[in-house]
Amino acid sequence: MYNKYEIIIYWSSEDNAYIAEVPELPGCMADGRTYQEALKNAEQIIEEWIETAAKLDRPIPQPKGRLLYA
């Protein structure tokens, strides 16, 4: 299930890094020096986000796939 969340990756000049956002999981973001590193870090943080939400008994949104605003 973790790999079904949409991940948006873009370059940030301000941070001098690629930023990976997961819009369906509030506050779920990662970064990396390369596109691939940002993607790998995002995949890890998605897993951690879900594990934390489960431990805190918070709802975990179902992946919807491609979002209209992305």
PDB file of N, CA, C and O in Angstrom, chain B, residues numbered from 101:
ATOM      1  N   MET B 101       0.824  -1.199   0.000  1.00  0.00           N
ATOM      2  CA  MET B 101       0.000   0.000   0.000  1.00  0.00           C
ATOM      3  C   MET B 101       0.864   1.258   0.000  1.00  0.00           C
ATOM      4  O   MET B 101       0.464   2.266  -0.581  1.00  0.00           O
ATOM      5  N   TYR B 102       2.027   1.229   0.629  1.00  0.00           N
ATOM      6  CA  TYR B 102       2.832   2.435   0.782  1.00  0.00           C
ATOM      7  C   TYR B 102       3.224   3.063  -0.553  1.00  0.00           C
ATOM      8  O   TYR B 102       3.299   4.286  -0.664  1.00  0.00           O
ATOM      9  N   ASN B 103       3.474   2.240  -1.557  1.00  0.00           N
ATOM     10  CA  ASN B 103       3.962   2.776  -2.817  1.00  0.00           C
ATOM     11  C   ASN B 103       2.850   3.304  -3.713  1.00  0.00           C
ATOM     12  O   ASN B 103       3.118   3.701  -4.847  1.00  0.00           O
ATOM     13  N   LYS B 104       1.622   3.321  -3.241  1.00  0.00           N
ATOM     14  CA  LYS B 104       0.509   3.793  -4.056  1.00  0.00           C
ATOM     15  C   LYS B 104       0.164   5.257  -3.813  1.00  0.00           C
ATOM     16  O   LYS B 104      -0.702   5.801  -4.497  1.00  0.00           O
ATOM     17  N   TYR B 105       0.807   5.891  -2.876  1.00  0.00           N
ATOM     18  CA  TYR B 105       0.559   7.312  -2.625  1.00  0.00           C
ATOM     19  C   TYR B 105       1.282   8.152  -3.667  1.00  0.00           C
ATOM     20  O   TYR B 105       2.406   7.845  -4.064  1.00  0.00           O
ATOM     21  N   GLU B 106       0.623   9.207  -4.097  1.00  0.00           N
ATOM     22  CA  GLU B 106       1.244  10.106  -5.061  1.00  0.00           C
ATOM     23  C   GLU B 106       2.377  10.876  -4.374  1.00  0.00           C
ATOM     24  O   GLU B 106       2.228  11.353  -3.249  1.00  0.00           O
ATOM     25  N   ILE B 107       3.500  10.986  -5.068  1.00  0.00           N
ATOM     26  CA  ILE B 107       4.655  11.744  -4.581  1.00  0.00           C
ATOM     27  C   ILE B 107       4.977  12.804  -5.619  1.00  0.00           C
ATOM     28  O   ILE B 107       5.184  12.498  -6.793  1.00  0.00           O
ATOM     29  N   ILE B 108       5.015  14.046  -5.178  1.00  0.00           N
ATOM     30  CA  ILE B 108       5.357  15.162  -6.071  1.00  0.00           C
ATOM     31  C   ILE B 108       6.770  15.595  -5.726  1.00  0.00           C
ATOM     32  O   ILE B 108       7.060  15.922  -4.575  1.00  0.00           O
ATOM     33  N   ILE B 109       7.659  15.600  -6.728  1.00  0.00           N
ATOM     34  CA  ILE B 109       9.059  15.950  -6.503  1.00  0.00           C
ATOM     35  C   ILE B 109       9.402  17.172  -7.343  1.00  0.00           C
ATOM     36  O   ILE B 109       9.090  17.235  -8.532  1.00  0.00           O
ATOM     37  N   TYR B 110      10.051  18.143  -6.699  1.00  0.00           N
ATOM     38  CA  TYR B 110      10.464  19.361  -7.404  1.00  0.00           C
ATOM     39  C   TYR B 110      11.774  19.876  -6.820  1.00  0.00           C
ATOM     40  O   TYR B 110      12.139  19.553  -5.690  1.00  0.00           O
ATOM     41  N   TRP B 111      12.464  20.675  -7.606  1.00  0.00           N
ATOM     42  CA  TRP B 111      13.713  21.279  -7.165  1.00  0.00           C
ATOM     43  C   TRP B 111      13.429  22.547  -6.373  1.00  0.00           C
ATOM     44  O   TRP B 111      12.604  23.362  -6.786  1.00  0.00           O
ATOM     45  N   SER B 112      14.097  22.720  -5.248  1.00  0.00           N
ATOM     46  CA  SER B 112      13.980  23.926  -4.441  1.00  0.00           C
ATOM     47  C   SER B 112      15.331  24.633  -4.417  1.00  0.00           C
ATOM     48  O   SER B 112      16.283  24.144  -3.808  1.00  0.00           O
ATOM     49  N   SER B 113      15.411  25.780  -5.079  1.00  0.00           N
ATOM     50  CA  SER B 113      16.649  26.568  -5.067  1.00  0.00           C
ATOM     51  C   SER B 113      16.962  27.061  -3.662  1.00  0.00           C
ATOM     52  O   SER B 113      18.124  27.145  -3.263  1.00  0.00           O
ATOM     53  N   GLU B 114      15.914  27.384  -2.922  1.00  0.00           N
ATOM     54  CA  GLU B 114      16.090  27.879  -1.556  1.00  0.00           C
ATOM     55  C   GLU B 114      16.758  26.835  -0.663  1.00  0.00           C
ATOM     56  O   GLU B 114      17.621  27.166   0.150  1.00  0.00           O
ATOM     57  N   ASP B 115      16.359  25.585  -0.819  1.00  0.00           N
ATOM     58  CA  ASP B 115      16.914  24.501  -0.010  1.00  0.00           C
ATOM     59  C   ASP B 115      18.098  23.814  -0.678  1.00  0.00           C
ATOM     60  O   ASP B 115      18.803  23.022  -0.051  1.00  0.00           O
ATOM     61  N   ASN B 116      18.312  24.123  -1.959  1.00  0.00           N
ATOM     62  CA  ASN B 116      19.361  23.485  -2.753  1.00  0.00           C
ATOM     63  C   ASN B 116      19.220  21.962  -2.701  1.00  0.00           C
ATOM     64  O   ASN B 116      20.192  21.228  -2.522  1.00  0.00           O
ATOM     65  N   ALA B 117      17.967  21.519  -2.865  1.00  0.00           N
ATOM     66  CA  ALA B 117      17.670  20.091  -2.796  1.00  0.00           C
ATOM     67  C   ALA B 117      16.363  19.808  -3.524  1.00  0.00           C
ATOM     68  O   ALA B 117      15.571  20.713  -3.785  1.00  0.00           O
ATOM     69  N   TYR B 118      16.154  18.538  -3.846  1.00  0.00           N
ATOM     70  CA  TYR B 118      14.861  18.102  -4.358  1.00  0.00           C
ATOM     71  C   TYR B 118      13.932  17.892  -3.169  1.00  0.00           C
ATOM     72  O   TYR B 118      14.336  17.333  -2.150  1.00  0.00           O
ATOM     73  N   ILE B 119      12.700  18.335  -3.302  1.00  0.00           N
ATOM     74  CA  ILE B 119      11.692  18.178  -2.262  1.00  0.00           C
ATOM     75  C   ILE B 119      10.657  17.187  -2.762  1.00  0.00           C
ATOM     76  O   ILE B 119      10.202  17.279  -3.903  1.00  0.00           O
ATOM     77  N   ALA B 120      10.288  16.251  -1.919  1.00  0.00           N
ATOM     78  CA  ALA B 120       9.262  15.265  -2.248  1.00  0.00           C
ATOM     79  C   ALA B 120       8.100  15.440  -1.276  1.00  0.00           C
ATOM     80  O   ALA B 120       8.271  15.305  -0.064  1.00  0.00           O
ATOM     81  N   GLU B 121       6.924  15.740  -1.807  1.00  0.00           N
ATOM     82  CA  GLU B 121       5.733  15.927  -0.988  1.00  0.00           C
ATOM     83  C   GLU B 121       4.752  14.804  -1.258  1.00  0.00           C
ATOM     84  O   GLU B 121       4.635  14.323  -2.385  1.00  0.00           O
ATOM     85  N   VAL B 122       4.044  14.389  -0.213  1.00  0.00           N
ATOM     86  CA  VAL B 122       3.008  13.364  -0.333  1.00  0.00           C
ATOM     87  C   VAL B 122       1.696  14.036   0.079  1.00  0.00           C
ATOM     88  O   VAL B 122       1.353  14.044   1.261  1.00  0.00           O
ATOM     89  N   PRO B 123       0.960  14.602  -0.887  1.00  0.00           N
ATOM     90  CA  PRO B 123      -0.213  15.417  -0.574  1.00  0.00           C
ATOM     91  C   PRO B 123      -1.301  14.707   0.229  1.00  0.00           C
ATOM     92  O   PRO B 123      -2.017  15.353   0.995  1.00  0.00           O
ATOM     93  N   GLU B 124      -1.435  13.407   0.071  1.00  0.00           N
ATOM     94  CA  GLU B 124      -2.500  12.684   0.762  1.00  0.00           C
ATOM     95  C   GLU B 124      -2.206  12.440   2.243  1.00  0.00           C
ATOM     96  O   GLU B 124      -3.101  12.076   3.005  1.00  0.00           O
ATOM     97  N   LEU B 125      -0.952  12.642   2.645  1.00  0.00           N
ATOM     98  CA  LEU B 125      -0.556  12.440   4.039  1.00  0.00           C
ATOM     99  C   LEU B 125      -0.076  13.782   4.589  1.00  0.00           C
ATOM    100  O   LEU B 125       1.062  14.170   4.328  1.00  0.00           O
ATOM    101  N   PRO B 126      -0.899  14.493   5.333  1.00  0.00           N
ATOM    102  CA  PRO B 126      -0.557  15.836   5.801  1.00  0.00           C
ATOM    103  C   PRO B 126       0.810  15.918   6.483  1.00  0.00           C
ATOM    104  O   PRO B 126       1.106  15.157   7.404  1.00  0.00           O
ATOM    105  N   GLY B 127       1.627  16.847   6.016  1.00  0.00           N
ATOM    106  CA  GLY B 127       2.938  17.079   6.602  1.00  0.00           C
ATOM    107  C   GLY B 127       4.001  16.080   6.180  1.00  0.00           C
ATOM    108  O   GLY B 127       5.133  16.150   6.657  1.00  0.00           O
ATOM    109  N   CYS B 128       3.664  15.160   5.302  1.00  0.00           N
ATOM    110  CA  CYS B 128       4.608  14.115   4.881  1.00  0.00           C
ATOM    111  C   CYS B 128       5.464  14.647   3.732  1.00  0.00           C
ATOM    112  O   CYS B 128       4.991  14.791   2.605  1.00  0.00           O
ATOM    113  N   MET B 129       6.717  14.933   4.035  1.00  0.00           N
ATOM    114  CA  MET B 129       7.666  15.491   3.068  1.00  0.00           C
ATOM    115  C   MET B 129       9.044  14.911   3.325  1.00  0.00           C
ATOM    116  O   MET B 129       9.361  14.472   4.430  1.00  0.00           O
ATOM    117  N   ALA B 130       9.856  14.919   2.276  1.00  0.00           N
ATOM    118  CA  ALA B 130      11.246  14.492   2.396  1.00  0.00           C
ATOM    119  C   ALA B 130      12.067  15.322   1.417  1.00  0.00           C
ATOM    120  O   ALA B 130      11.519  16.069   0.606  1.00  0.00           O
ATOM    121  N   ASP B 131      13.378  15.185   1.503  1.00  0.00           N
ATOM    122  CA  ASP B 131      14.234  15.882   0.545  1.00  0.00           C
ATOM    123  C   ASP B 131      15.409  14.986   0.195  1.00  0.00           C
ATOM    124  O   ASP B 131      15.586  13.911   0.767  1.00  0.00           O
ATOM    125  N   GLY B 132      16.209  15.450  -0.758  1.00  0.00           N
ATOM    126  CA  GLY B 132      17.389  14.704  -1.152  1.00  0.00           C
ATOM    127  C   GLY B 132      18.263  15.517  -2.079  1.00  0.00           C
ATOM    128  O   GLY B 132      17.795  16.454  -2.726  1.00  0.00           O
ATOM    129  N   ARG B 133      19.523  15.162  -2.143  1.00  0.00           N
ATOM    130  CA  ARG B 133      20.466  15.862  -3.028  1.00  0.00           C
ATOM    131  C   ARG B 133      20.185  15.550  -4.490  1.00  0.00           C
ATOM    132  O   ARG B 133      20.480  16.360  -5.369  1.00  0.00           O
ATOM    133  N   THR B 134      19.607  14.359  -4.756  1.00  0.00           N
ATOM    134  CA  THR B 134      19.243  13.971  -6.118  1.00  0.00           C
ATOM    135  C   THR B 134      17.757  13.620  -6.134  1.00  0.00           C
ATOM    136  O   THR B 134      17.134  13.432  -5.089  1.00  0.00           O
ATOM    137  N   TYR B 135      17.207  13.537  -7.343  1.00  0.00           N
ATOM    138  CA  TYR B 135      15.812  13.141  -7.519  1.00  0.00           C
ATOM    139  C   TYR B 135      15.588  11.755  -6.909  1.00  0.00           C
ATOM    140  O   TYR B 135      14.615  11.533  -6.188  1.00  0.00           O
ATOM    141  N   GLN B 136      16.495  10.836  -7.207  1.00  0.00           N
ATOM    142  CA  GLN B 136      16.377   9.465  -6.714  1.00  0.00           C
ATOM    143  C   GLN B 136      16.449   9.402  -5.185  1.00  0.00           C
ATOM    144  O   GLN B 136      15.725   8.633  -4.553  1.00  0.00           O
ATOM    145  N   GLU B 137      17.321  10.213  -4.606  1.00  0.00           N
ATOM    146  CA  GLU B 137      17.444  10.234  -3.146  1.00  0.00           C
ATOM    147  C   GLU B 137      16.169  10.787  -2.512  1.00  0.00           C
ATOM    148  O   GLU B 137      15.709  10.273  -1.493  1.00  0.00           O
ATOM    149  N   ALA B 138      15.603  11.821  -3.106  1.00  0.00           N
ATOM    150  CA  ALA B 138      14.355  12.386  -2.586  1.00  0.00           C
ATOM    151  C   ALA B 138      13.231  11.357  -2.649  1.00  0.00           C
ATOM    152  O   ALA B 138      12.438  11.242  -1.714  1.00  0.00           O
ATOM    153  N   LEU B 139      13.161  10.609  -3.748  1.00  0.00           N
ATOM    154  CA  LEU B 139      12.142   9.577  -3.890  1.00  0.00           C
ATOM    155  C   LEU B 139      12.337   8.471  -2.851  1.00  0.00           C
ATOM    156  O   LEU B 139      11.374   8.045  -2.214  1.00  0.00           O
ATOM    157  N   LYS B 140      13.555   8.013  -2.678  1.00  0.00           N
ATOM    158  CA  LYS B 140      13.849   6.973  -1.688  1.00  0.00           C
ATOM    159  C   LYS B 140      13.484   7.448  -0.282  1.00  0.00           C
ATOM    160  O   LYS B 140      12.884   6.706   0.496  1.00  0.00           O
ATOM    161  N   ASN B 141      13.852   8.690   0.035  1.00  0.00           N
ATOM    162  CA  ASN B 141      13.540   9.243   1.351  1.00  0.00           C
ATOM    163  C   ASN B 141      12.030   9.388   1.540  1.00  0.00           C
ATOM    164  O   ASN B 141      11.519   9.161   2.637  1.00  0.00           O
ATOM    165  N   ALA B 142      11.318   9.763   0.481  1.00  0.00           N
ATOM    166  CA  ALA B 142       9.860   9.892   0.564  1.00  0.00           C
ATOM    167  C   ALA B 142       9.217   8.535   0.829  1.00  0.00           C
ATOM    168  O   ALA B 142       8.287   8.436   1.630  1.00  0.00           O
ATOM    169  N   GLU B 143       9.699   7.504   0.172  1.00  0.00           N
ATOM    170  CA  GLU B 143       9.154   6.169   0.396  1.00  0.00           C
ATOM    171  C   GLU B 143       9.353   5.738   1.848  1.00  0.00           C
ATOM    172  O   GLU B 143       8.470   5.118   2.441  1.00  0.00           O
ATOM    173  N   GLN B 144      10.497   6.063   2.410  1.00  0.00           N
ATOM    174  CA  GLN B 144      10.767   5.729   3.817  1.00  0.00           C
ATOM    175  C   GLN B 144       9.874   6.537   4.753  1.00  0.00           C
ATOM    176  O   GLN B 144       9.339   5.993   5.719  1.00  0.00           O
ATOM    177  N   ILE B 145       9.710   7.822   4.478  1.00  0.00           N
ATOM    178  CA  ILE B 145       8.925   8.675   5.369  1.00  0.00           C
ATOM    179  C   ILE B 145       7.439   8.336   5.290  1.00  0.00           C
ATOM    180  O   ILE B 145       6.716   8.515   6.270  1.00  0.00           O
ATOM    181  N   ILE B 146       6.971   7.849   4.136  1.00  0.00           N
ATOM    182  CA  ILE B 146       5.577   7.391   4.028  1.00  0.00           C
ATOM    183  C   ILE B 146       5.358   6.227   4.995  1.00  0.00           C
ATOM    184  O   ILE B 146       4.377   6.198   5.737  1.00  0.00           O
ATOM    185  N   GLU B 147       6.272   5.285   4.976  1.00  0.00           N
ATOM    186  CA  GLU B 147       6.172   4.137   5.883  1.00  0.00           C
ATOM    187  C   GLU B 147       6.167   4.595   7.338  1.00  0.00           C
ATOM    188  O   GLU B 147       5.360   4.116   8.135  1.00  0.00           O
ATOM    189  N   GLU B 148       7.056   5.514   7.687  1.00  0.00           N
ATOM    190  CA  GLU B 148       7.126   6.015   9.064  1.00  0.00           C
ATOM    191  C   GLU B 148       5.879   6.811   9.432  1.00  0.00           C
ATOM    192  O   GLU B 148       5.401   6.720  10.563  1.00  0.00           O
ATOM    193  N   TRP B 149       5.345   7.591   8.490  1.00  0.00           N
ATOM    194  CA  TRP B 149       4.131   8.380   8.735  1.00  0.00           C
ATOM    195  C   TRP B 149       2.989   7.436   9.081  1.00  0.00           C
ATOM    196  O   TRP B 149       2.256   7.664  10.044  1.00  0.00           O
ATOM    197  N   ILE B 150       2.838   6.374   8.293  1.00  0.00           N
ATOM    198  CA  ILE B 150       1.748   5.426   8.503  1.00  0.00           C
ATOM    199  C   ILE B 150       1.928   4.675   9.828  1.00  0.00           C
ATOM    200  O   ILE B 150       0.964   4.488  10.570  1.00  0.00           O
ATOM    201  N   GLU B 151       3.140   4.252  10.120  1.00  0.00           N
ATOM    202  CA  GLU B 151       3.405   3.557  11.388  1.00  0.00           C
ATOM    203  C   GLU B 151       3.078   4.451  12.580  1.00  0.00           C
ATOM    204  O   GLU B 151       2.484   3.993  13.557  1.00  0.00           O
ATOM    205  N   THR B 152       3.462   5.723  12.504  1.00  0.00           N
ATOM    206  CA  THR B 152       3.198   6.662  13.595  1.00  0.00           C
ATOM    207  C   THR B 152       1.701   6.899  13.751  1.00  0.00           C
ATOM    208  O   THR B 152       1.183   6.897  14.868  1.00  0.00           O
ATOM    209  N   ALA B 153       1.008   7.102  12.640  1.00  0.00           N
ATOM    210  CA  ALA B 153      -0.441   7.316  12.699  1.00  0.00           C
ATOM    211  C   ALA B 153      -1.139   6.104  13.320  1.00  0.00           C
ATOM    212  O   ALA B 153      -2.060   6.259  14.121  1.00  0.00           O
ATOM    213  N   ALA B 154      -0.703   4.907  12.953  1.00  0.00           N
ATOM    214  CA  ALA B 154      -1.300   3.694  13.507  1.00  0.00           C
ATOM    215  C   ALA B 154      -1.065   3.607  15.019  1.00  0.00           C
ATOM    216  O   ALA B 154      -1.975   3.257  15.771  1.00  0.00           O
ATOM    217  N   LYS B 155       0.149   3.924  15.459  1.00  0.00           N
ATOM    218  CA  LYS B 155       0.460   3.885  16.889  1.00  0.00           C
ATOM    219  C   LYS B 155      -0.370   4.893  17.678  1.00  0.00           C
ATOM    220  O   LYS B 155      -0.739   4.639  18.824  1.00  0.00           O
ATOM    221  N   LEU B 156      -0.661   6.040  17.060  1.00  0.00           N
ATOM    222  CA  LEU B 156      -1.438   7.090  17.721  1.00  0.00           C
ATOM    223  C   LEU B 156      -2.938   6.933  17.480  1.00  0.00           C
ATOM    224  O   LEU B 156      -3.734   7.782  17.881  1.00  0.00           O
ATOM    225  N   ASP B 157      -3.309   5.838  16.822  1.00  0.00           N
ATOM    226  CA  ASP B 157      -4.710   5.548  16.509  1.00  0.00           C
ATOM    227  C   ASP B 157      -5.367   6.681  15.715  1.00  0.00           C
ATOM    228  O   ASP B 157      -6.517   7.047  15.958  1.00  0.00           O
ATOM    229  N   ARG B 158      -4.611   7.223  14.766  1.00  0.00           N
ATOM    230  CA  ARG B 158      -5.129   8.273  13.885  1.00  0.00           C
ATOM    231  C   ARG B 158      -5.510   7.657  12.544  1.00  0.00           C
ATOM    232  O   ARG B 158      -4.947   6.636  12.148  1.00  0.00           O
ATOM    233  N   PRO B 159      -6.458   8.265  11.846  1.00  0.00           N
ATOM    234  CA  PRO B 159      -6.872   7.708  10.555  1.00  0.00           C
ATOM    235  C   PRO B 159      -5.748   7.765   9.522  1.00  0.00           C
ATOM    236  O   PRO B 159      -4.960   8.711   9.484  1.00  0.00           O
ATOM    237  N   ILE B 160      -5.696   6.741   8.697  1.00  0.00           N
ATOM    238  CA  ILE B 160      -4.699   6.666   7.628  1.00  0.00           C
ATOM    239  C   ILE B 160      -5.460   6.733   6.303  1.00  0.00           C
ATOM    240  O   ILE B 160      -6.203   5.809   5.971  1.00  0.00           O
ATOM    241  N   PRO B 161      -5.282   7.817   5.545  1.00  0.00           N
ATOM    242  CA  PRO B 161      -6.002   7.939   4.277  1.00  0.00           C
ATOM    243  C   PRO B 161      -5.636   6.824   3.300  1.00  0.00           C
ATOM    244  O   PRO B 161      -4.479   6.409   3.219  1.00  0.00           O
ATOM    245  N   GLN B 162      -6.622   6.353   2.572  1.00  0.00           N
ATOM    246  CA  GLN B 162      -6.383   5.373   1.517  1.00  0.00           C
ATOM    247  C   GLN B 162      -5.758   6.092   0.325  1.00  0.00           C
ATOM    248  O   GLN B 162      -6.162   7.212   0.014  1.00  0.00           O
ATOM    249  N   PRO B 163      -4.789   5.483  -0.346  1.00  0.00           N
ATOM    250  CA  PRO B 163      -4.191   6.121  -1.520  1.00  0.00           C
ATOM    251  C   PRO B 163      -5.241   6.293  -2.617  1.00  0.00           C
ATOM    252  O   PRO B 163      -6.019   5.381  -2.897  1.00  0.00           O
ATOM    253  N   LYS B 164      -5.248   7.465  -3.226  1.00  0.00           N
ATOM    254  CA  LYS B 164      -6.216   7.757  -4.287  1.00  0.00           C
ATOM    255  C   LYS B 164      -5.565   7.767  -5.654  1.00  0.00           C
ATOM    256  O   LYS B 164      -6.256   7.816  -6.671  1.00  0.00           O
ATOM    257  N   GLY B 165      -4.254   7.720  -5.687  1.00  0.00           N
ATOM    258  CA  GLY B 165      -3.576   7.796  -6.981  1.00  0.00           C
ATOM    259  C   GLY B 165      -3.428   9.221  -7.428  1.00  0.00           C
ATOM    260  O   GLY B 165      -3.267  10.122  -6.604  1.00  0.00           O
ATOM    261  N   ARG B 166      -3.479   9.438  -8.712  1.00  0.00           N
ATOM    262  CA  ARG B 166      -3.247  10.767  -9.271  1.00  0.00           C
ATOM    263  C   ARG B 166      -4.317  11.749  -8.794  1.00  0.00           C
ATOM    264  O   ARG B 166      -5.515  11.483  -8.899  1.00  0.00           O
ATOM    265  N   LEU B 167      -3.871  12.867  -8.276  1.00  0.00           N
ATOM    266  CA  LEU B 167      -4.767  13.899  -7.781  1.00  0.00           C
ATOM    267  C   LEU B 167      -5.023  14.928  -8.877  1.00  0.00           C
ATOM    268  O   LEU B 167      -4.186  15.134  -9.757  1.00  0.00           O
ATOM    269  N   LEU B 168      -6.159  15.556  -8.816  1.00  0.00           N
ATOM    270  CA  LEU B 168      -6.532  16.533  -9.833  1.00  0.00           C
ATOM    271  C   LEU B 168      -5.672  17.785  -9.839  1.00  0.00           C
ATOM    272  O   LEU B 168      -5.437  18.371 -10.896  1.00  0.00           O
ATOM    273  N   TYR B 169      -5.194  18.207  -8.657  1.00  0.00           N
ATOM    274  CA  TYR B 169      -4.449  19.459  -8.585  1.00  0.00           C
ATOM    275  C   TYR B 169      -2.961  19.285  -8.783  1.00  0.00           C
ATOM    276  O   TYR B 169      -2.227  20.273  -8.777  1.00  0.00           O
ATOM    277  N   ALA B 170      -2.501  18.085  -8.955  1.00  0.00           N
ATOM    278  CA  ALA B 170      -1.063  17.846  -9.094  1.00  0.00           C
ATOM    279  C   ALA B 170      -0.623  18.006 -10.538  1.00  0.00           C
ATOM    280  O   ALA B 170       0.558  17.843 -10.845  1.00  0.00           O
TER     281      ALA B 170
END
